[in-house]
Amino acid sequence: MYPEQLVAPMKEDLIKVGFKQLVTPSEVDASIPDSKGTVLVVVNSVCGCAAGNMRPGVKLSLSNDKVPANLTTVFAGVDGEAVAQARKYFLPYPPSSPSIALFKDGELVHFLERHHIEGGTAQMIADNLAEAYNEFC
């Protein structure tokens, strides 16, 4: 577990642009399986690729004409039970931090694993997400 004072700015980076922080398994369950419309779930992380690529890319993707109706995030290494519960909905993908999942009507329709994120620029991540938003939102 990481100290709260270390991760607070990283959490705030997404919260300030409209993401809802999910910190319990019940909050995850209330947000994903029976959802109507689209839900973006970002598995936030302290790693450098989250700061350098993922969070900026996710924020940039929100300038697209179509965006998910619901924006949510869990934090790996901090909100362990919520992350574990969210990862159950990401199957068959293995645990990955950071990662980004898009659901439509409770079904996983798009997923970016860490290896998609750490090698790409923020713009590449934003473009990838925008294509998914255009198809599913």
C-alpha positions in Angstrom: 0.0 0.0 0.0 1.2 3.5 -0.9 0.9 6.4 1.5 -2.2 8.5 0.9 -0.2 11.7 0.7 1.8 10.2 -2.1 -1.1 9.1 -4.2 -3.5 12.0 -3.5 -2.3 14.2 -6.3 -2.4 11.3 -8.7 -6.0 10.5 -7.7 -6.9 14.2 -7.9 -5.6 14.3 -11.5 -8.5 12.3 -12.7 -11.1 13.3 -10.1 -10.8 17.0 -11.1 -11.8 16.2 -14.6 -15.0 14.3 -13.5 -13.9 10.8 -12.5 -15.6 9.1 -9.6 -13.2 7.3 -7.3 -14.3 3.8 -6.5 -12.8 2.6 -3.2 -14.9 -0.4 -2.2 -16.0 -3.6 -4.0 -19.6 -2.6 -3.6 -19.0 0.7 -5.3 -17.4 -1.2 -8.2 -20.3 -3.6 -8.3 -22.8 -0.7 -8.4 -20.9 0.9 -11.3 -20.2 -1.9 -13.8 -22.3 -5.1 -14.2 -25.8 -3.7 -14.5 -24.8 -0.3 -15.9 -26.8 1.2 -18.8 -24.8 3.1 -21.4 -21.0 3.4 -21.2 -18.6 3.3 -18.2 -14.9 4.0 -18.4 -12.9 2.4 -15.6 -9.3 3.6 -15.2 -6.9 1.6 -13.1 -4.7 4.4 -11.9 -1.2 3.7 -10.6 2.0 5.4 -9.3 4.1 4.1 -12.1 5.8 6.5 -14.5 3.7 5.3 -17.5 0.5 6.3 -15.6 1.8 9.8 -15.1 3.6 10.2 -18.4 1.1 8.6 -20.7 -2.0 7.1 -19.2 -3.5 10.0 -17.2 -2.7 12.6 -19.8 -4.0 10.4 -22.5 -7.2 9.7 -20.7 -7.8 13.4 -20.0 -7.0 14.3 -23.6 -9.5 11.6 -24.8 -12.3 13.5 -23.1 -12.1 16.3 -25.7 -13.6 13.8 -28.2 -17.2 14.6 -29.4 -18.4 11.3 -28.0 -17.3 10.2 -24.5 -18.4 7.6 -21.9 -21.4 8.6 -19.8 -19.7 7.5 -16.6 -16.1 8.0 -15.7 -14.7 5.9 -12.8 -11.3 5.0 -11.4 -9.7 2.6 -8.9 -6.2 3.0 -7.6 -3.8 0.0 -7.7 -1.7 -0.4 -4.6 -4.1 1.7 -2.6 -7.7 0.6 -3.0 -6.8 -3.1 -3.2 -10.3 -4.6 -2.7 -11.9 -2.3 -5.2 -9.1 -3.0 -7.8 -9.5 -6.7 -7.3 -13.3 -6.5 -7.8 -12.9 -4.4 -10.9 -10.4 -6.9 -12.3 -13.0 -9.6 -12.1 -15.0 -7.6 -14.8 -11.8 -7.3 -17.0 -11.5 -11.0 -17.6 -10.1 -12.6 -19.6 -7.4 -9.9 -19.4 -4.8 -10.5 -16.7 -4.2 -7.9 -13.9 -2.5 -4.9 -15.3 -1.7 -1.5 -13.8 -2.3 1.0 -15.2 -5.1 -0.2 -17.5 -8.3 1.3 -19.0 -11.6 -0.6 -19.6 -14.6 0.6 -21.5 -18.0 -1.1 -20.7 -21.2 -0.7 -22.6 -24.4 -1.9 -20.9 -22.2 -3.9 -18.4 -20.2 -5.7 -21.1 -16.4 -5.1 -21.6 -16.0 -3.7 -25.1 -12.5 -2.2 -25.1 -9.4 -2.7 -22.9 -6.0 -1.2 -22.8 -3.4 -3.2 -20.9 -0.2 -1.8 -19.4 1.8 -2.9 -22.4 -0.4 -0.8 -24.7 0.0 2.2 -22.4 3.7 2.2 -21.5 4.9 2.1 -25.1 2.6 4.8 -26.4 2.4 8.6 -26.1 -0.5 10.4 -24.4 -1.8 11.3 -27.9 -1.7 7.7 -29.1 -3.7 6.6 -26.0 -6.2 9.4 -26.5 -6.7 8.5 -30.1 -7.2 4.8 -29.3 -9.8 5.7 -26.7 -11.5 8.2 -29.0 -11.9 5.5 -31.6 -13.5 3.2 -29.0 -15.8 6.1 -27.8 -16.9 6.8 -31.4 -17.8 3.1 -31.8 -19.5 2.4 -28.5 -20.6 5.8 -27.0 
